[in-house]
Amino acid sequence: MSDTRSVTVTVNGERRTGEAEPRLLLSDFLRETLGLTGTHVGCEHGICGACTVHVDGEAVRSCLMFAVQAEGAEIATVEGLADGETLHRLQQLFSKHRALQCGFCTPGMLMTALDLVRHRPDMTEAEIRSGMAAVLCRCTGYEGIVHAVAEYASGGEA
Amino acid sequence: MKPPRFDYHAPESLEEALDLLADSGPDARILAGGQSLVPVLNFRLARPGVLIDINRVTGIAGIGDAGDRLTIGAMTRQREIEVSETVARAAPLLHEATGHVAHLPIRSRGTIGGSMANADPAAEDPAVAAALEATMVCRSRRGERRIAAAGFFVDVLTTALEPDEMLVAVEIPKIPAGAGAAFAEISRRDGDFALAGVAAQIALANGRVSDARISACGLGPAPVRFREAEEILLDGACEPAAIAAAAASVAAACDPHGDVHASAAYRRQLAEAMTRRALASARERAGGSA
């Protein structure tokens, strides 16, 4: 009936293939086709940032890309951050600074922060606030998030 | 929501893309970075029958130095422009404006060509193009057409592009020696659409303004140069009184609309404030004292 294509991507280092209609968003491909539900979907129009993943090393909104556009790409999602039971240092800092409450925005916060810090390692606190405004959190008031990202950027231990 | 169905094409050459565009008729849309088009599809505010994805087309991305101007391929990502030292040096107005474009993850995908062709009144790139008199290089199966920015931006979300034409590059004149540029913008949160933004570039010769460029985003249906304000500055020292007069002129001449984010009257106030800020910074960067 509908026109579907085979899409092969490397997600968190693992080669994965799935079928996708051209209109299938990358966010839905990750969650529903590949079963990687760590990436959350909020607004579906690029405002809330919950669905942020890395494509070829850069943070993007996975709700503003079609899965077919990711053919051949390297994708990193929140599931790839921890090493077994050991959380990524940024995740440990989110825990330490109470940078999450309900946790819905957290995958997007983490993936956004990692790219921001790599993009501009020498951010001031004001620049961290501006950069992290890319993701909406309705629980924390951002203070813990800003502290966690600042400590991560400064290279401090968790 | 989810996008409606469409026929999807991902050509790898410009010729193939232009053939698809010509053969598909007005029901086709070009998919560049997708940061404006995909939300509109997700909301089903647009239902194009055909999407021509130009992300895999070769030869229409990258920043080139062409003597007195930069040639920036339409598919150049805003993130690449933001970090380009060539752009920071030769087109500092574009460099600063690009930092105001949404958020980093949006700039990872968003393109300069997409922003120009979408012609959102609140977008920064069209305002820079208007101020610097950029040239839009457009291609169709019929050939190449070069359109000056002044004739390219027609109205809200409306450009001079014909249905079979694609924007392939933007030519940005380099900043002259002794000139300074600044972009000032106000939005509700960093990264949101501009309530008002002003682009300014001032050239000084012997302490006198030899060239002045002022344009804006969020302050009218399409970006224009504010000629009367520029005239006020020409041949003067761009001192605070002249800046105040130019800012008042921009506030009087602009054509803002009111919506849930800001009233037209408030945007007019912002026009004045942003013009003052942009001109003061541009003058300082041009080497004049504040």
HADDOCK unambig.tbl for C-alpha pairs under 7 A between the chains (distance, minus, plus):
assign (segid A and resid 22 and name CA) (segid B and resid 8 and name CA) 6.28 0.50 0.50
assign (segid A and resid 23 and name CA) (segid B and resid 3 and name CA) 6.05 0.50 0.50
assign (segid A and resid 23 and name CA) (segid B and resid 5 and name CA) 6.20 0.50 0.50
assign (segid A and resid 44 and name CA) (segid B and resid 1 and name CA) 6.72 0.50 0.50
assign (segid A and resid 44 and name CA) (segid B and resid 42 and name CA) 6.97 0.50 0.50
assign (segid A and resid 45 and name CA) (segid B and resid 39 and name CA) 4.48 0.50 0.50
assign (segid A and resid 45 and name CA) (segid B and resid 42 and name CA) 6.80 0.50 0.50
assign (segid A and resid 46 and name CA) (segid B and resid 39 and name CA) 6.88 0.50 0.50
assign (segid A and resid 58 and name CA) (segid B and resid 108 and name CA) 6.49 0.50 0.50
assign (segid A and resid 59 and name CA) (segid B and resid 105 and name CA) 4.87 0.50 0.50
assign (segid A and resid 59 and name CA) (segid B and resid 108 and name CA) 6.77 0.50 0.50
assign (segid A and resid 60 and name CA) (segid B and resid 105 and name CA) 4.40 0.50 0.50
assign (segid A and resid 60 and name CA) (segid B and resid 106 and name CA) 6.31 0.50 0.50
assign (segid A and resid 60 and name CA) (segid B and resid 108 and name CA) 6.22 0.50 0.50
assign (segid A and resid 60 and name CA) (segid B and resid 109 and name CA) 6.87 0.50 0.50
assign (segid A and resid 61 and name CA) (segid B and resid 105 and name CA) 6.32 0.50 0.50
assign (segid A and resid 61 and name CA) (segid B and resid 106 and name CA) 6.96 0.50 0.50
assign (segid A and resid 64 and name CA) (segid B and resid 34 and name CA) 6.44 0.50 0.50
assign (segid A and resid 64 and name CA) (segid B and resid 35 and name CA) 6.15 0.50 0.50
assign (segid A and resid 64 and name CA) (segid B and resid 38 and name CA) 5.49 0.50 0.50
assign (segid A and resid 64 and name CA) (segid B and resid 39 and name CA) 6.73 0.50 0.50
assign (segid A and resid 130 and name CA) (segid B and resid 190 and name CA) 5.74 0.50 0.50
assign (segid A and resid 131 and name CA) (segid B and resid 103 and name CA) 6.89 0.50 0.50
assign (segid A and resid 133 and name CA) (segid B and resid 190 and name CA) 6.80 0.50 0.50
assign (segid A and resid 134 and name CA) (segid B and resid 103 and name CA) 5.56 0.50 0.50
